[in-house]
Amino acid sequence: MTLAEAPPKASELITDAQRSDYEANGYLCLPGFVGAEWLDELRAVTAEFVEASRAEASSGKVFDLEPTHTADAPRLRRLNSPVDQHPTYARFTFEGPTAQLASALLGGPVRYHHSKLNFKWSEGGEEVKWHQDIQFWPHTDFTPLTIGVYLEDVDPEMSPMGVLPGSHLGPLYDLYAPDGNWAGAMNDADAARLDLDAMVYLGGPAGSVTVHNCCMVHGSMPNDSPRPRPLLLQTYSAIDSYPISHVGANGVLGSSGGRLCGGESSQMLTIDGRQMHGAPDWSLKGPPTIFGSQQKDG
């Protein structure tokens, strides 16, 4: 789809059955959802960043590198906030098929939260232990979802992401270590109680999309295959869902955090059952003083 064309209707992106499956199970896997044109663009710009990483000796604002990364043999864990690194990623995330899919699942315009590109490099790309996302960046509800795009074919040998169906409706686990430090993963006792036989591993051909709710228990094993497994991730929430400041990653969002995709806010808010018409969005030009608003002839 070109940007000049009208965005597809929700019914053209997902079926009612798929939406019901997402609500009941907390995840979707849509093989080949992202078309070849987008995929070619994303792969090309990703290759540029892999090449640029050769000049880096340690992790920084742009790259998270494995300890064994070298110029001759790059080993990337993550490209941080891709939307802030290149306009192709930004256009894809804010206007492309993942934004449209999020809008279809959440029933209208959505609020962008953050993005990342996890590489899970070949021959030992690191494990992601079982965890839930919402503890990293709590919101005022549980609508946030993350949509991943596999940039390459992903088979079982490459350790695709695993999800535990229905776990988004279960307990919210403590992701702190026994010593009180943040671990970002479930503790061993909780993880041992998971039904690993029920895990569903979401692979597929390049362009396949994964969707998981913010409360979904998920993770992945090390990638012992000879092929990297790049997964471009972007998180969105319902338009009336807001990140809670000063908790986790919410305080370090990029400049685009909170951007609306697929429409505009009406400024009509319902909080605790009471409706109000909020003030205009002054985030770009700054708010007027109350005197300037009230005293128009001043």
Secondary structure, 3 states (H helix, E strand, C coil): CCCCCCCCCHHHHCCHHHHHHHHHHCEEEECCCCCHHHHHHHHHHHHHHHHHHHHCCCCCCCEEECCCCCCCCCCEEEEECHHHCCHHHHHHHHHCHHHHHHHHHHCCCEEEEEEEEECCCCCCECCEEEECCCCCCCECCCCCEEEEEECCCECHHHCCCEECCCHHHCCCCCCECCCCCECCCCCHHHHHCCCHHHCEECCECCCCEEEEECCCCEEECCECCCCCCCEEEEEEEECCCCECCCCHHHHHCCCCCCCEECCCCCCEEEECCEEEECCCCCCCCCCCCHHHHHCCCC
